[in-house]
Amino acid sequence: MKNARSQDIVFTLLALIASAMMLTLIQPPIGWSFLAWVSFVPFILACSPEAKPKALALAAYIVSLVYWLGNLYWVFPITKIGWFALCVYIAIPWPLLALCLRYCRAKRIPLFLCTGVLVVGAERLQGAFLGGFFWRFLGHSQYHNITLIQIADIFGAAGISLLVALVNGLIAELIIAWRHRHLFKAKTFIKTAIVGAALIATIVYGRWRIEQSDIFVEEGPLVASLQSNIPQSIKRTFQAGDKLFEDLMQDSRASAEAGAELIVWPETMVQGILDADIWPYLVSPEEDEAFDQALREHARDTAFVLVGAYGAEIKVDNNQDISLARYNSAFLYGPDGQRDKKRYDKIHLVLFGEYLPFKKSCSWLYNLLMKFTPFNYDYSLDSGSEYTIFEMTKPITESGLVSGKEQSKLSYESTDRDQERQVFRFGVIICYEDTVPAIARRYALDEHGQKRINWLVNISNDGWFVRFKDEPEKVNPSAELTQHAAICAFRAVENRVAILRSVNTGISCLIDSLGKIRDGYVQAGPNLPVKAMERKGMAGWFVDRMPIDKRVTFFSRYGQWLDFCCAVCFVSIIIVQFMLKLCKTKRDQITLLRQAK
């Protein structure tokens, strides 16, 4: 008896480990995406109705914890306690998923269906109390399968996760049916036909959406992305701000010479506050003023220049106390030499990276957490609240659109009838905001359900996740860089908007509205690889033509409806199991009392 139980425990552990290993291999940079279609099969088989619930949950949690500790290794050098706490927290869905699958198998609910719903539900609840940690989803492994991911404009990235999970569930179901000699029964063929039909429908829909692009996608302006290669250790000292600025300015001038009409700099690479209203409150605002003036002069009669810098404003509370609100912001300078009055302040801040919790509610815990951060001062930022839409005007003459180099020859103040303007609108998402589906979606449509942006810009600093060896030229990039770019591709498909990424240390690229991470460019600086996913741990720039998609998507209108429905089902099954356990406990207690009497 003990041997049989030991064998069951060993099988459960090995099966869970097998799933964890495959789930590790399917994501970039390894990218063995074909394994995604069977990666959950061992997990499902381990969730047998005969398995002891406590042992199954414990084994699932331990394997899940090790899985996340290993796959989020790139967080460890930044904040050890943050890395461990995050992994301890996001490991929770796995044991819950295991118990739910066990319950569904016991109730003989079609395994392919419950696997799809429960996997998507578990992904949606992953990091729910952090606003969602949308990382390493099953569907993300298929980012390069352009035909398959087109259903994201209806279902979001969850649709691809659901499809892959359906196949996993079906394969597990076929294995179980084979074991019990039920493989050739009618219901098995029906289940196979349903999943097969879903796959075929996905492919047909994907091909239709791709072919449709010739009608709805048109060429927009030439845009440039700058990529710096600055170690975070240098950036966070604020001692090399002038050097960083001048290096980027040099690349910015080169991209302007190549014809760029919009030039994008990475996140917070301008190490100053560009809000003039704040300068009187600063001890030494000279450097901030110099940055602003240099950007005005650079943009004048040249191009639109979008930069990542620090925003700030004075706040007065109900007690008339004055405080300085600090933001991670994006600023736009125009060819008229002026800075746009609007700025975008990052809304979704990164825990431990941009703010620490418990500052006001539990000061002693906040002070303890400060000891485990990469800074020795209070670095917490304030979150923005407005989804700012920037406008970019482009002169049109009788001969057509004006190129970037020719813009300086035309006055942006002219009112001549033969010089009209085309207006482009775009939004900015900073750093990990491109992993949050709701943020990109809120940019997409206006209150009337009409498309209000032509593209999105993602500025980021992934220098946190790159290890520099002795010299900046010797770089060891982590898996975070490629995974970040892959996840961003789904935001493009969901809302049919191209995304231009400008990232310190990479990966800077242009993602079109089909979710394709484009290789190549119109022109680029020396040594920048043609293949986008190879642009890691290096500096450079490129210029490319921005595609503009006119399509309005179902996802843009209705959001993460599939995620929500699956999460509700997931939670409902957990509650049902808890209630059944509670009822059973009460029945047992009543039985014992009766026997005692």
N, C-alpha and C positions, 0 to 999 in steps of 0.2 A: 504493500500500500504506500509506504513511504517512498519507495523507489519510483512508483508511478507518479506520485506528486512531485518528486524532484525532477523527473523527466518533463513534466508539464511546465514547471517553472523555467527549466533550461530552454525548452522550445519557445516559450513566450518571450524570454529575453533575447534569444537569437533572432526570432522573427522581428521583434521591434528594432533591434540593432540593424538588421538587414534593410528595413525601411528607412531608418535614419541615414544609413550610408548612401542609399540610392538618392534620397532627397538632398543630400549634400552634393552629389555628383551632377545632378541635373541642372543646377544653377551655374551661371557664368562665375568665374572664368573657365571652369572645366567644361560645362555646357553639354553634358551627355543627355540631352533633352529626351531622347527616345526612352530612357529609363523611367521618365515621369509616368508613362502609361502603365507601368507595373509597380511603381515605387510603394504604393500603399497596400499591395496585395498581401505581403507577409503580415503587415499590421492588422489587416482585416481578419486573416486566418487565426491570428493570436487571440482575437476577441471572441473566443468560443463561448457559448452559453454554459459550458462546463467549467470554465475558468473561474477561480475564486475572485470576486469583485475587488477585495482589498489588495490582494497580491497583484492582480492585473493593473490596478490603478497605480500602485507603488512602482511597479516595473516600468510602466509607461512614463511616469513622472521622472524617474531617474534617467531613462534613456533620452527623454525630451530635454532635460536639463543639460546633459552632456552634449547633446546635439547643438543646442543654442550657445553654450559656452564655447564650443569649437568653431561654430560658424560665424559668431560675432566676435572673433578674436581681435578684430581691428579696433574694437572699443576699449580693450584692456589697457593699452598704453596711455589713453587719455584719462580715464577714471576707473580705477580698479573696482571700487565699491559700486559705482554706477553700472559697470559691466556685469558684475555678479548679481546685483539687485534686479536689473532688467531681465537677465536670463532666468532667475528664480521665479519672476512674475510671469513672463510669457511662456514658461514651460507648462503652465497650468492647463491650457486647453487639451493637451494630449491625453492625460488620464481621463478627462471628461469625455473626450471623443471615444476613447476605448470603451468606457462604460456604456455610452450611448449605442455604439455598434454592437456590443454584447447584448444589450436589451433588444435591439432590432432583430438580431439573429434569433434570439429566443422567441420572439413574437412572429417570426417568419415573414417579416416585412421584406419586400424585394430588395435584395442587398445592393444592387446597382443604384437604385434610387436613393436609399438612405445614405449610402456612402457619398454620393454627390452632394446631397443637401447638408449632411453633417460636416463634411470637410470644408465647404464654403462657409457654413455657420461658424465653425471653429476659427477659420481665418479672419472672419469679420470681428470676432470677439478678442482676437489676439491684440493685447495691449489696449483694450477698450477704455480703461481709465486714464490712458495717456493720450486720448484722442485718436487712438488707433495706431498700431505699428504695422504698416502695410509693407512687409518685407518678406522675401523668400516664399511667396505664395506659389502653389502648384502651377498655376497658369503662367506665372512670370517666366518659367523655364522655356516657354514656347514663343518668346518675344521675337525670334528671328523667323518664325513660321508665319509669314505675312498673310497668307490666305486664311489660316486658322483664326488669327486674332481679330479679324474684321468684325466678328460678332460682339466685340467690346463696345461698339457704338450703340448697342441695345442693352446688353447685360453688364457692361463694365468688365474689368479684368476677372471678376468672379465668374463670368460666363465660361471663360477658358478653363478655369479651375474646376468648374462643375463638369464640363465635358470630359476632361482628363480623369476626374474622379469617377465618373460614370463607367468609363472603360475599366478602371481598376476594380470597381465593385463587380462588374460583369465577369471579369476574369476570375476573381475570387469565388464568385457564385458558380462558375463552371467547374472550378476545381472541387468545390464542396459537392456539387451534383455528381461529378465523376466518382468521388469517394463513396457516395451512397448509391451509385449506379442509377442515377436519375438524369443522366446527361442527355438522353434522347427523348425526353418527355416534351410535350407540346409547349408547356410554359417556358421551358428553357429556350426554345426557338423564338418564342414571342419576345422574351427579354432581349435576346440577341438582336432581333429585328428592330426593336425600339432604339437600342443604342446605336446600331448601324445606321438607322435613319437619321438620328441626331448628328452623326458624323458626316453623312452625305449632305444633309441640309446645311451644315456649317461650311463645308467646302464650296457648295454651290453659291451660298450667300456671299462668301468671301470673294470668289471669282467675279461675281456680279458687281460688288462694291469696287473692286480694283479696276475693272473695265469701265465702270461709270466715271472714274476719275477724270478721264479725258474731257468729259463734258463740264464738270463742276470745278475743276482745279485750273487756275490760271497763274501765270508768273507774276510775282510781285517785285519789290525792289531788291537791289543787291545789299546783302547784310554781311557784317563781319563779326567774328567771334575771336576774342583775345584769350589766350591761355597762358597764365603765368605758371611758374614752377618754384614756389616759395615755401620753404619749410615753415610749419606752424610755429616752431620755436623762435624763428626770426620775426615772423609776422606779429606775434602776440607781445613782443617787447616794445613795439612802437618806436624802435630806435632807427629803423631803416626806411621810414615812410617816404623820404625824398627819393631814395634810390629805387624803391618799388614803383613809385609814381613815374619816374623818368623812363624806366624800362618799358612800362606799359604805354607811355606816351609815344615812345619810338615805334612800337608795333602799331599803335593806333594811327600814326601818320602814314606808315607803310600801307595799311589797309585802306586808308582814305585815297592814297595814290592809286590803289588798285581799283578804285571806283565804288567803294562801299558808301551807301547812303545812310545806313544805320550801323554804328560801331558799338559793340557791347563789351564791357569790362567785367571781370569776375566779382564775386561777392566781397564787399568791404575791403577791396584792394586800395581804395583811396582812404588813407588812414587819417581822416579828419572829419569834422562836422561841417557840412556845407550849408547849413541854415543860417543865413545872415542875422536873423533876429536873435540868435543865441550868442553871437560873438561878443556883445557888450558884457555878457555874464562870465566869459571865460578869462582866465588869468593871462594867457598868451594866445590870442587868436590869429597871430600873424601867419602861421603855417596853414591854417584852415582857409584863410582869405587867399593865400597864394595858390592853393589847390584850385579853389573856385575860379579865380581869375585865369589861371592857365587853361582850365577846361573851357571857359567861355571863349578864349582866344583860339583855342584849337578847333572848336566846333564852328566858329564864325566862318560863313561862306565855304564850309567844308562838308559837314555831314551832321546827322543827329548822333549824339554820343550818350549812351546810357551807362552809368557807373554805379557800382556798389560802394556805399559809404555809410557813415553814421548819421542818423537823423536825431533831432532833439527838439523839445519844446518845453516851455515853462508852464507848469500846472499849479493851480491854486485850489486847495480843498475848501471844505465848508468852514474850517477854522482859520481860513485866510493864511494857512501855511504854504510857503512856496517851495516847490520841488522841481527837479529837472527830470523829465521823462526822456529816456534814451531808447533809440530804435536801431534795428538793422534795416537799412533803407536802400532804395534805388532812386536815383536822380536822373533826369533827362535834360540835356543841353541841346539847343537847336542851332541851325545855321544862321539864325539872326543874332547869335552871340548871347542869347538869354537862357537862363535856367528856367525850366517849367515850374510854375508855382506849385504844382502838385508833386507829391512824392509818394512812393509806395513804402509802407512800413510793414515788415514781416509780421504775419498774423500767427502762424503756427510755430512757436519757439521750441527748440530742442531741449528736452530735460537734461540737466547736468552740463550741456554744452553752452546754453544761452541763459538758463535760469536755474535756480535751485528752489525746491519746494520748502514749505514750512517757515518761510522768513518771518511772517507775522503770527502764524498760528502756533508755532513751536520753536522758539528761538534757540533752545539748547540743541535740538536736533539739526537745525539749520547750521549752527556753528560747527557741529561735528562733521556734517557733510562737506563743509568748506575745506576741511583738512584733506579731503580725498579728491579735490578738483585740481585741474592743471593751473589754476590761478591762485594768487595769495591775496586777492582783493575781491570785493563784491562786484562781480561782473554781470549780474542779472540785468537783462534788458526788459523793456516794456513791449507788449504785443500790440500790433496795429489792429485796426478794425475795418478799414475801408479797402475795397477792391478797386484800386486806382486804374483807370484806363488812360494810357498815354496816347497822344495823337502825333502822327508824323505826316507832314504835308510834302507833296512831291509836285513840282511844277510840271505843267503840260503845255507844250507849244503846238503850233499848227502841224508840226512834223511828228508830234507824238510825245511820249514820255522822255524826260530829260535824264541823262545818266548822272552818276554821282560826281564825276569830274566836271561836268558842264554846269552843275547847279550853282557854282560860285559866279558864273557869268550872268545869272539871272537874279534880279532883286526879289527877295522874299516879301518886300513891302509893296511891290508893284501891284497896281489895280488895272493894268491894261487888259482889255477884253480878250486879246489873243494869248494871254498867259493865264490859264486857269490852273486849278490845283486838284490833285487827287489826294484824298485823306485816308491814311491807314491808321488803324487803331490796334493796340496790343496791350496785353497785361504782363505783369512780372510775377514770377514765383521764385522764392529765394530758398536755396539749399533743399532740405527735405520736404518742402512744400510740394514738390513735384511727385512725391510718393503718395500724397493724400488726394484721393479722387475728388472730394467735395470742393477743394480749393480751385482747381482748374475748372471744374464745372460751373462754379459761381461766376467765373469770368465770361463764360461762353455766351449767355443769352441775356437780353434785357427784360424788362418787366412785361413786354408784349410777346415774349417768346421768340424774338428775332435775334439773329447772330449779331453780336456787338463788337467782336474783335476779329482781326484778320490772322493773328498768330499769338503765340506766347513766347516769352523769354524766360529762361531759367538761368539765374546766376548762382554760383555755388562756390564753396571753398572745401574741396576734398583733400586739402593739404593735411588735415588732421589724420588722415588714414594712409599716409605715405611715409615710409621710413627712409631718411636720408643717411647714407653711409659716408662719413668723413667729409665728402664734398657734395654739393648739390647735384653734380652730374651723375653720381652713383645713387640710384633711386630704387627702392623696393616697394612698388605699389601693392596695395592689398586688394582683396576680392571686392571690397566695397565699391571701388570705382566702376567696374563693369556692371555690377548688380544695380547700382544707382542709375546708370544710363539705361539699362534694360527696363527697369520699372517705369522710367519716364516715358518710354515709348507708348505705354498704354494710355497715358493722358492724351496723347495726340489722337489716337484712334477713337477714344471715348467721345471726344468733342469735335473731331475732324478739324483740328488746328495743328499746323506745323509748330514745332518748338525749336528755338535756337538756344543751345546750351553754351555758356561761357563759364568754365570751371578752373579754378586754380589747381594745378597738377593734373587736370583732366578728369573725365573725358569730355572735351568740347566737341560739339557736333551739331548737325542739323538733322532733325527728325521730321519727316514729312507726315502728312495727315493720314497716311496708311500705316503709320507706325514704323516705317523703315528708317533705320539709323543709316544715313547716307554716307557712303564712302566717296572720296574724291571731293572736288571743289572747283570753283572757277579759277581761283588763284590762291596761293598760300605762301607763307614764309618758308625759309629753308628748313629742311629736315622734318617737317610735319608729315607724318605718315599718311598715305592715301586711305588706308583702312582706319575707320574711326575708332574702333575698339583697341587699336594699338597706340592711341594718343595718351599714354599714361606716363606720368612723371617726367614731363618735358614742357618747355615753353614754346610758344608759336602763335600763329594766327592764320585764319583762312577767310576767304570771301566766297559767298555762294548766293544763288538766286532763291529768294523766299517763295515757296509755293503757297497760294491762297485758295482754300477750299470753301465753297459757298454752302455746303450741306449743313443742315441742322439735324442733330441726332436725337434719337429717342432717349439716350442716356442723358444728354444735356437737359432735356425737359424733365425727366423723372428721377434721375440720379441712381443711387445704389439700392434700387428696389429689390433686386435679387438677393444681394447680401443681407438686407434687412429680413426678408422672408425666411431665408435659411437660418439666420441667427435666432429668429423667433422659434422656429422648429427645434433647433438645437437646445435652447433654454427650456422649451416646453417638455422635451423628453427628459431632461435633467430633473425638472420639477416632478414629473410623473413618477420617475424612479424613486425620488425622495419621498413622495407621498405614499407610494406603495410600501416602501421600507418602513415608514412610520406606522402605517396601518397594520403591517405584519407584526411589528414590535408590540403594538397595543393588543392585538389578538393573542399573541403569545403570553402577554402579562395576564390577560383575562383568563386564559386557559390555566395558567399556573395558580391563580387565585382560586379558581373553581376546584382544582385538584387538591389544594391545601385545605379547603373546607370539607 
